[in-house]
Amino acid sequence: MRIKQKPEDFSVKESYRFDEVASGRFRVYLMDKQKLSTFDAVARLRDAFGLKPGSISYCGLKDKQGRTEQLIAVDGADVDMQEPDLRLKYLGRTNKALSSANITSNRFSVTVRALEESSLGPLNVAAAEVNRLGVINYFDSQRFGSLKHGQGFIAKDLIRGDFEAALHNYLAKPSELDRSEDAKVKAFWRDNWGQWDSRVPFEGTKKYHRVLRSLREEPKDFARAFLQIDADYRAMQLFTYQSYLWNEGVRRYLQLLLPRESLFPMRYQAGSLLFHKDADPETLRVLRDATFPLLAPNSTFKDPKVEDAVRWVLGREKLKLSDLVVPGAERMLFFKHEERPVLSFPHKLVIGRTQSDELNRDNIKVNVAFTLPPGAYATLVVKRLFHFEYAEDTAEEIRASQRAHLVEQEQAEGAPSSRRGPPVRDERGTGRRAPAARGATGRRAEASFDEERPRASDRRAPARGEAPSRPSRRSAAEVSETPTRGRSLAQQAEPKPKVEPAAPLGFREKQRQRKAAREVARAETAAKRPKSRKK
């Protein structure tokens, strides 16, 4: 089975409410986007209209891979965007910023492809189980993109008080799957870590302007620099780790409640999850009413099994509740306790007619539609419905399977054909080249869910003093002239006189054109305001 082969294969629409106030300071829009994360869409709007960080609020984060509609509110400014992948529809004004309280539910429509006729029988059985048992309300793979892209859990660096490592993972850890300008900026700072006066020859560096300005003013104050990152992104780093702890804790909680034969595992980005395929009436009643906490230093527990599960997962992470603080930035970065339901129940679950799959020859496709409460993941419902044939690659397998494709893409764009791919590190820590054409490593057998299983975080989180990989195909002289991170990021090599790279052709002209375009957009918006906004 396959999902999200096309943007329209995954559609989500928010059901919302807000108090309309004719003279309210916040303009409310319905934002229709595709192939964009909520963070990316908001950043584009801020850049286009010169808005400050925090001036755009929203109800929740929506998946990048799909076609989504969600509410946003802009503080004190009229905006308009009508582009193929990002469109706004004005709805009115309100006097409060938006939050999760403004969502009532999300309606999903998902096209599942590459199915065989034999899948329909098990699908109907799974649909009956989902209606009766619900779905464990885990956080799904899209919450753990930092693992997929090799950054690990930045929150772990923060808990240790290692702001330099946290900032390095944010600013200087390019993803092997990313060929955007952002990845080029990160690769630049990976190779020039500590040389903050270096000139970055890429326009994408604007995103990191505040961080770099702080580092130029106070080169060793990494805590100050990290706090220049957008507040929503900083909070998301802590929430991502909280989500992982929640998933692992609930997995253990299910093992305490249900016999082994009633559970089955499914792999996801951060390891494996457990789902129940049966439960006696009393256990099901407990699960329906149960909540599990997003952990914080002040978390308390009423259910002894919940407390046992929390103690187990914190023990595996070598933490105590009191360790869930960020030393040196307690007021700006903190873990917040919240109770999250253990089960979610899809409402109005509809499985459509089967059709021929135009993207996968000799296969069929089927549309699945349902409604979920805020915070629940539609992809988990789909995986639970098709658990009999769904399998997800690990982060390492995704990166490995993409390397050959990315090399071909570089060659098509004019990159040297001798490039053999990014370097990888062997067991002794020495660099070696990845093969020129490396395919997918194939599906692994489903992971065991015994508590002795090695942790996903142990496999994926970067070691504290681990040196970043070197760029490929460099001469010995180039290597000797490039400062390295070494065992400690703070210990930088003596910088040698550096030659600033020349600016790309037309760089300044591009900057002037973008500035002129923003001024035109503002002027057009101001011209429309008396006619379209007055009440």
ROLUM-325846 format. One record per residue (C-alpha): residue number from 1; x, y, z. Coordinates in steps of 0.02 Angstrom, whole numbers, plus 50000, padded with zeros to 5 digits. Layout:
N
SEGU     k       x       y       z
SEGU   NUM       X       Y       Z
...
//
This chain:
535
SEGU     k       x       y       z
SEGU     1   50000   50000   50000
SEGU     2   50051   50180   49971
SEGU     3   49984   50345   50033
SEGU     4   50025   50526   49986
SEGU     5   50084   50486   49811
SEGU     6   49996   50645   49754
SEGU     7   49954   50801   49858
SEGU     8   49768   50775   49831
SEGU     9   49782   50598   49901
SEGU    10   49787   50671   50077
SEGU    11   49661   50808   50114
SEGU    12   49616   50886   50281
SEGU    13   49493   51024   50322
SEGU    14   49474   51107   50492
SEGU    15   49305   51132   50572
SEGU    16   49326   51293   50668
SEGU    17   49244   51429   50767
SEGU    18   49295   51605   50813
SEGU    19   49206   51757   50882
SEGU    20   49190   51882   50741
SEGU    21   49217   52062   50793
SEGU    22   49197   52196   50659
SEGU    23   49335   52307   50730
SEGU    24   49449   52167   50792
SEGU    25   49637   52186   50774
SEGU    26   49662   52009   50704
SEGU    27   49616   51971   50523
SEGU    28   49560   51790   50503
SEGU    29   49595   51692   50343
SEGU    30   49565   51516   50281
SEGU    31   49735   51457   50220
SEGU    32   49736   51325   50082
SEGU    33   49910   51250   50057
SEGU    34   49992   51098   49982
SEGU    35   50169   51025   49996
SEGU    36   50204   51155   50131
SEGU    37   50216   51136   50319
SEGU    38   50122   51260   50427
SEGU    39   50290   51334   50481
SEGU    40   50345   51357   50299
SEGU    41   50180   51437   50247
SEGU    42   50180   51559   50394
SEGU    43   50363   51604   50361
SEGU    44   50324   51642   50178
SEGU    45   50181   51757   50228
SEGU    46   50289   51847   50356
SEGU    47   50428   51875   50228
SEGU    48   50310   51931   50091
SEGU    49   50224   52064   50198
SEGU    50   50362   52112   50318
SEGU    51   50274   52045   50473
SEGU    52   50358   52017   50641
SEGU    53   50382   51843   50718
SEGU    54   50228   51794   50817
SEGU    55   50111   51906   50716
SEGU    56   50025   51755   50635
SEGU    57   49932   51632   50747
SEGU    58   49851   51467   50700
SEGU    59   49753   51326   50779
SEGU    60   49871   51181   50747
SEGU    61   50005   51109   50634
SEGU    62   49952   51027   50473
SEGU    63   50044   50896   50372
SEGU    64   50165   50954   50238
SEGU    65   50128   50807   50123
SEGU    66   49952   50843   50066
SEGU    67   49817   50971   50030
SEGU    68   49761   51056   50190
SEGU    69   49646   51197   50244
SEGU    70   49671   51284   50410
SEGU    71   49631   51446   50499
SEGU    72   49761   51582   50528
SEGU    73   49746   51755   50608
SEGU    74   49860   51902   50564
SEGU    75   49890   52035   50695
SEGU    76   49853   52212   50631
SEGU    77   49885   52186   50445
SEGU    78   49791   52140   50287
SEGU    79   49876   52008   50182
SEGU    80   49835   51920   50020
SEGU    81   49918   51770   49939
SEGU    82   49851   51680   49786
SEGU    83   49987   51561   49729
SEGU    84   49970   51382   49665
SEGU    85   50029   51306   49829
SEGU    86   49968   51440   49952
SEGU    87   49802   51533   49946
SEGU    88   49710   51640   50073
SEGU    89   49524   51675   50092
SEGU    90   49472   51819   50205
SEGU    91   49341   51769   50336
SEGU    92   49326   51918   50453
SEGU    93   49403   51994   50609
SEGU    94   49420   51943   50790
SEGU    95   49497   52019   50945
SEGU    96   49597   51865   51001
SEGU    97   49740   51766   50927
SEGU    98   49695   51590   50872
SEGU    99   49738   51435   50973
SEGU   100   49692   51250   50978
SEGU   101   49530   51301   51064
SEGU   102   49467   51367   50897
SEGU   103   49466   51193   50816
SEGU   104   49317   51080   50841
SEGU   105   49376   50935   50729
SEGU   106   49471   50889   50571
SEGU   107   49394   50799   50423
SEGU   108   49513   50689   50324
SEGU   109   49501   50611   50153
SEGU   110   49643   50490   50112
SEGU   111   49670   50393   49951
SEGU   112   49762   50230   49983
SEGU   113   49848   50159   49828
SEGU   114   49941   50004   49768
SEGU   115   49813   49884   49844
SEGU   116   49762   49711   49786
SEGU   117   49588   49638   49785
SEGU   118   49639   49521   49926
SEGU   119   49660   49674   50040
SEGU   120   49474   49712   50046
SEGU   121   49426   49570   50164
SEGU   122   49555   49613   50300
SEGU   123   49513   49798   50277
SEGU   124   49330   49770   50322
SEGU   125   49382   49670   50476
SEGU   126   49504   49809   50528
SEGU   127   49369   49942   50504
SEGU   128   49254   49848   50623
SEGU   129   49395   49837   50751
SEGU   130   49431   50023   50738
SEGU   131   49248   50066   50764
SEGU   132   49239   49954   50917
SEGU   133   49411   49975   50996
SEGU   134   49469   50146   50936
SEGU   135   49650   50186   50891
SEGU   136   49791   50218   51013
SEGU   137   49817   50406   51008
SEGU   138   50004   50405   50971
SEGU   139   50104   50545   50893
SEGU   140   50150   50487   50718
SEGU   141   50308   50496   50613
SEGU   142   50282   50674   50550
SEGU   143   50308   50736   50728
SEGU   144   50485   50664   50721
SEGU   145   50556   50742   50565
SEGU   146   50714   50788   50661
SEGU   147   50755   50602   50669
SEGU   148   50722   50577   50485
SEGU   149   50838   50721   50442
SEGU   150   50976   50670   50562
SEGU   151   50960   50806   50694
SEGU   152   50905   50692   50835
SEGU   153   50813   50761   50987
SEGU   154   50875   50939   51012
SEGU   155   50783   50939   51179
SEGU   156   50910   50814   51246
SEGU   157   51050   50938   51216
SEGU   158   50948   51073   51303
SEGU   159   50914   50963   51455
SEGU   160   51102   50934   51472
SEGU   161   51129   51122   51462
SEGU   162   51232   51099   51302
SEGU   163   51166   51247   51202
SEGU   164   51311   51236   51080
SEGU   165   51264   51058   51028
SEGU   166   51080   51110   51016
SEGU   167   51124   51258   50907
SEGU   168   51240   51152   50799
SEGU   169   51100   51027   50767
SEGU   170   50985   51170   50719
SEGU   171   51104   51275   50616
SEGU   172   51239   51159   50551
SEGU   173   51162   50986   50522
SEGU   174   51105   50977   50339
SEGU   175   50991   50835   50292
SEGU   176   51045   50711   50159
SEGU   177   50867   50719   50091
SEGU   178   50865   50909   50071
SEGU   179   50936   50998   49918
SEGU   180   50861   51169   49958
SEGU   181   50959   51327   49996
SEGU   182   50925   51297   50180
SEGU   183   51030   51138   50172
SEGU   184   51169   51234   50085
SEGU   185   51169   51364   50224
SEGU   186   51180   51226   50355
SEGU   187   51321   51142   50261
SEGU   188   51413   51308   50257
SEGU   189   51403   51328   50446
SEGU   190   51450   51146   50472
SEGU   191   51613   51183   50382
SEGU   192   51638   51356   50460
SEGU   193   51576   51328   50637
SEGU   194   51642   51466   50752
SEGU   195   51690   51585   50611
SEGU   196   51537   51693   50631
SEGU   197   51602   51837   50525
SEGU   198   51606   51726   50371
SEGU   199   51494   51784   50231
SEGU   200   51363   51657   50177
SEGU   201   51340   51657   49987
SEGU   202   51159   51597   49994
SEGU   203   50998   51697   50009
SEGU   204   50926   51566   50128
SEGU   205   51035   51633   50268
SEGU   206   50905   51769   50303
SEGU   207   50809   51643   50407
SEGU   208   50954   51636   50531
SEGU   209   50992   51823   50537
SEGU   210   50948   51849   50720
SEGU   211   51045   51696   50776
SEGU   212   51201   51745   50678
SEGU   213   51194   51925   50737
SEGU   214   51191   51863   50917
SEGU   215   51341   51749   50884
SEGU   216   51440   51891   50806
SEGU   217   51405   51999   50958
SEGU   218   51437   51862   51087
SEGU   219   51529   51718   51000
SEGU   220   51528   51601   51153
SEGU   221   51353   51638   51218
SEGU   222   51262   51494   51133
SEGU   223   51113   51504   51251
SEGU   224   51080   51684   51199
SEGU   225   51096   51636   51016
SEGU   226   50979   51486   51033
SEGU   227   50846   51597   51111
SEGU   228   50844   51703   50952
SEGU   229   50761   51557   50861
SEGU   230   50575   51579   50829
SEGU   231   50479   51542   50989
SEGU   232   50361   51418   50906
SEGU   233   50506   51316   50837
SEGU   234   50594   51315   51007
SEGU   235   50436   51254   51092
SEGU   236   50415   51120   50959
SEGU   237   50586   51046   51001
SEGU   238   50531   51015   51180
SEGU   239   50360   50952   51127
SEGU   240   50440   50829   51004
SEGU   241   50537   50747   51145
SEGU   242   50383   50750   51257
SEGU   243   50289   50662   51117
SEGU   244   50422   50526   51107
SEGU   245   50413   50499   51296
SEGU   246   50222   50491   51282
SEGU   247   50229   50360   51144
SEGU   248   50354   50252   51239
SEGU   249   50257   50270   51402
SEGU   250   50090   50221   51323
SEGU   251   50173   50074   51237
SEGU   252   50229   50012   51407
SEGU   253   50058   50051   51483
SEGU   254   49975   49936   51356
SEGU   255   50096   49797   51400
SEGU   256   50042   49814   51582
SEGU   257   49856   49811   51538
SEGU   258   49843   49681   51400
SEGU   259   49914   49508   51365
SEGU   260   50047   49493   51231
SEGU   261   49932   49402   51109
SEGU   262   49812   49551   51107
SEGU   263   49947   49670   51043
SEGU   264   50041   49691   50881
SEGU   265   50185   49809   50835
SEGU   266   50203   49931   50692
SEGU   267   50361   50024   50647
SEGU   268   50366   50214   50637
SEGU   269   50498   50350   50627
SEGU   270   50555   50339   50808
SEGU   271   50547   50151   50834
SEGU   272   50391   50043   50851
SEGU   273   50216   50066   50918
SEGU   274   50096   49941   50994
SEGU   275   49912   49928   50946
SEGU   276   49777   49820   51022
SEGU   277   49673   49703   50916
SEGU   278   49561   49645   51057
SEGU   279   49518   49686   51237
SEGU   280   49396   49623   51367
SEGU   281   49252   49742   51411
SEGU   282   49330   49800   51576
SEGU   283   49500   49839   51499
SEGU   284   49416   49928   51354
SEGU   285   49318   50034   51478
SEGU   286   49481   50080   51565
SEGU   287   49563   50126   51400
SEGU   288   49414   50232   51346
SEGU   289   49429   50339   51502
SEGU   290   49618   50336   51519
SEGU   291   49736   50481   51490
SEGU   292   49926   50481   51491
SEGU   293   50028   50636   51533
SEGU   294   50145   50736   51426
SEGU   295   50281   50740   51557
SEGU   296   50344   50891   51651
SEGU   297   50433   50914   51819
SEGU   298   50265   50943   51906
SEGU   299   50177   50789   51834
SEGU   300   50076   50685   51957
SEGU   301   49990   50517   51934
SEGU   302   49828   50440   51999
SEGU   303   49840   50272   51910
SEGU   304   49980   50159   51978
SEGU   305   50003   50078   51806
SEGU   306   50028   50249   51727
SEGU   307   50158   50290   51860
SEGU   308   50246   50124   51830
SEGU   309   50250   50158   51642
SEGU   310   50320   50333   51669
SEGU   311   50454   50268   51787
SEGU   312   50501   50135   51658
SEGU   313   50520   50255   51511
SEGU   314   50616   50385   51612
SEGU   315   50730   50247   51675
SEGU   316   50769   50197   51495
SEGU   317   50810   50379   51457
SEGU   318   50915   50392   51617
SEGU   319   50807   50537   51677
SEGU   320   50700   50588   51824
SEGU   321   50550   50704   51816
SEGU   322   50654   50840   51897
SEGU   323   50777   50829   51751
SEGU   324   50646   50894   51628
SEGU   325   50708   51072   51639
SEGU   326   50823   51178   51531
SEGU   327   50958   51248   51645
SEGU   328   50995   51430   51610
SEGU   329   50832   51462   51515
SEGU   330   50696   51399   51632
SEGU   331   50576   51541   51593
SEGU   332   50596   51535   51405
SEGU   333   50606   51347   51380
SEGU   334   50503   51232   51489
SEGU   335   50405   51070   51484
SEGU   336   50218   51089   51515
SEGU   337   50112   50951   51590
SEGU   338   49959   50901   51488
SEGU   339   49845   50750   51492
SEGU   340   49815   50667   51324
SEGU   341   49680   50535   51293
SEGU   342   49751   50361   51264
SEGU   343   49619   50319   51132
SEGU   344   49547   50417   50987
SEGU   345   49389   50362   50895
SEGU   346   49368   50407   50712
SEGU   347   49191   50469   50679
SEGU   348   49094   50448   50517
SEGU   349   49218   50320   50452
SEGU   350   49178   50287   50269
SEGU   351   49271   50169   50153
SEGU   352   49235   50211   49972
SEGU   353   49221   50103   49818
SEGU   354   49376   50025   49745
SEGU   355   49442   50096   49582
SEGU   356   49584   50059   49464
SEGU   357   49746   50141   49521
SEGU   358   49809   50249   49379
SEGU   359   49980   50269   49464
SEGU   360   50013   50086   49502
SEGU   361   49975   49965   49361
SEGU   362   49867   49814   49400
SEGU   363   49825   49881   49573
SEGU   364   49671   49963   49647
SEGU   365   49645   50115   49757
SEGU   366   49516   50158   49889
SEGU   367   49467   50319   49976
SEGU   368   49449   50323   50165
SEGU   369   49362   50469   50250
SEGU   370   49338   50505   50435
SEGU   371   49334   50643   50566
SEGU   372   49455   50657   50712
SEGU   373   49466   50770   50865
SEGU   374   49606   50901   50868
SEGU   375   49779   50829   50897
SEGU   376   49742   50653   50830
SEGU   377   49840   50587   50680
SEGU   378   49748   50530   50525
SEGU   379   49899   50432   50463
SEGU   380   49887   50322   50618
SEGU   381   49706   50280   50578
SEGU   382   49756   50232   50400
SEGU   383   49901   50126   50462
SEGU   384   49787   50039   50587
SEGU   385   49659   50003   50451
SEGU   386   49792   49930   50335
SEGU   387   49905   49858   50469
SEGU   388   49906   49688   50383
SEGU   389   50016   49755   50243
SEGU   390   50084   49924   50298
SEGU   391   50271   49940   50334
SEGU   392   50371   50098   50364
SEGU   393   50555   50123   50329
SEGU   394   50669   50185   50466
SEGU   395   50756   50353   50450
SEGU   396   50917   50265   50398
SEGU   397   50827   50165   50263
SEGU   398   50743   50321   50195
SEGU   399   50909   50413   50184
SEGU   400   50996   50263   50106
SEGU   401   50860   50236   49976
SEGU   402   50863   50420   49926
SEGU   403   51050   50436   49897
SEGU   404   51052   50362   49722
SEGU   405   50904   50469   49670
SEGU   406   50985   50628   49737
SEGU   407   51149   50591   49647
SEGU   408   51053   50568   49484
SEGU   409   50962   50732   49517
SEGU   410   51127   50824   49546
SEGU   411   51199   50753   49386
SEGU   412   51045   50806   49289
SEGU   413   51069   50982   49357
SEGU   414   51249   50986   49297
SEGU   415   51343   50919   49448
SEGU   416   51506   50825   49411
SEGU   417   51469   50647   49361
SEGU   418   51613   50583   49469
SEGU   419   51521   50625   49630
SEGU   420   51495   50463   49727
SEGU   421   51375   50528   49859
SEGU   422   51394   50592   50035
SEGU   423   51525   50517   50150
SEGU   424   51470   50397   50285
SEGU   425   51568   50343   50438
SEGU   426   51623   50166   50472
SEGU   427   51635   50082   50642
SEGU   428   51809   50154   50673
SEGU   429   51748   50331   50639
SEGU   430   51847   50349   50476
SEGU   431   51765   50425   50324
SEGU   432   51719   50321   50172
SEGU   433   51614   50360   50019
SEGU   434   51439   50299   49990
SEGU   435   51419   50195   49831
SEGU   436   51364   50285   49675
SEGU   437   51202   50190   49656
SEGU   438   51128   50131   49818
SEGU   439   50953   50063   49822
SEGU   440   50832   50035   49961
SEGU   441   50887   49917   50096
SEGU   442   50722   49827   50092
SEGU   443   50592   49796   50225
SEGU   444   50646   49727   50390
SEGU   445   50546   49607   50492
SEGU   446   50429   49690   50615
SEGU   447   50523   49747   50770
SEGU   448   50501   49651   50930
SEGU   449   50409   49746   51065
SEGU   450   50496   49666   51214
SEGU   451   50550   49795   51341
SEGU   452   50731   49738   51317
SEGU   453   50728   49802   51137
SEGU   454   50862   49935   51102
SEGU   455   50788   50108   51105
SEGU   456   50753   50203   50944
SEGU   457   50829   50357   51024
SEGU   458   50991   50261   51057
SEGU   459   51002   50213   50874
SEGU   460   50964   50384   50803
SEGU   461   51012   50521   50926
SEGU   462   51184   50595   50888
SEGU   463   51321   50570   51014
SEGU   464   51363   50723   51115
SEGU   465   51538   50745   51048
SEGU   466   51513   50667   50878
SEGU   467   51601   50757   50737
SEGU   468   51493   50804   50586
SEGU   469   51529   50718   50422
SEGU   470   51644   50805   50299
SEGU   471   51590   50865   50127
SEGU   472   51633   50744   49990
SEGU   473   51778   50754   49865
SEGU   474   51892   50881   49948
SEGU   475   52079   50887   49933
SEGU   476   52195   50865   50081
SEGU   477   52236   51051   50077
SEGU   478   52053   51096   50084
SEGU   479   52027   50979   50232
SEGU   480   52173   51055   50325
SEGU   481   52105   51231   50298
SEGU   482   51929   51191   50357
SEGU   483   51896   51207   50545
SEGU   484   51818   51052   50620
SEGU   485   51700   51025   50764
SEGU   486   51807   50888   50845
SEGU   487   51756   50811   51009
SEGU   488   51697   50979   51078
SEGU   489   51614   51113   50975
SEGU   490   51690   51246   51087
SEGU   491   51868   51190   51039
SEGU   492   51888   51267   50868
SEGU   493   52046   51258   50763
SEGU   494   52147   51417   50744
SEGU   495   52058   51507   50602
SEGU   496   52168   51545   50453
SEGU   497   52146   51697   50343
SEGU   498   51990   51662   50244
SEGU   499   51945   51717   50070
SEGU   500   51764   51771   50062
SEGU   501   51672   51685   49920
SEGU   502   51608   51794   49781
SEGU   503   51422   51834   49782
SEGU   504   51319   51734   49657
SEGU   505   51282   51823   49494
SEGU   506   51132   51937   49513
SEGU   507   51118   51917   49702
SEGU   508   51096   52102   49741
SEGU   509   50978   52123   49596
SEGU   510   50872   51980   49663
SEGU   511   50866   52065   49834
SEGU   512   50809   52230   49756
SEGU   513   50675   52140   49656
SEGU   514   50608   52051   49809
SEGU   515   50602   52215   49906
SEGU   516   50511   52301   49763
SEGU   517   50386   52156   49751
SEGU   518   50347   52171   49937
SEGU   519   50318   52358   49921
SEGU   520   50201   52330   49774
SEGU   521   50105   52197   49873
SEGU   522   50086   52314   50021
SEGU   523   50027   52455   49908
SEGU   524   49898   52344   49825
SEGU   525   49835   52285   49994
SEGU   526   49821   52464   50057
SEGU   527   49723   52511   49901
SEGU   528   49600   52370   49929
SEGU   529   49575   52399   50115
SEGU   530   49440   52538   50114
SEGU   531   49334   52441   49990
SEGU   532   49350   52262   50054
SEGU   533   49378   52278   50240
SEGU   534   49263   52417   50299
SEGU   535   49107   52357   50385
//
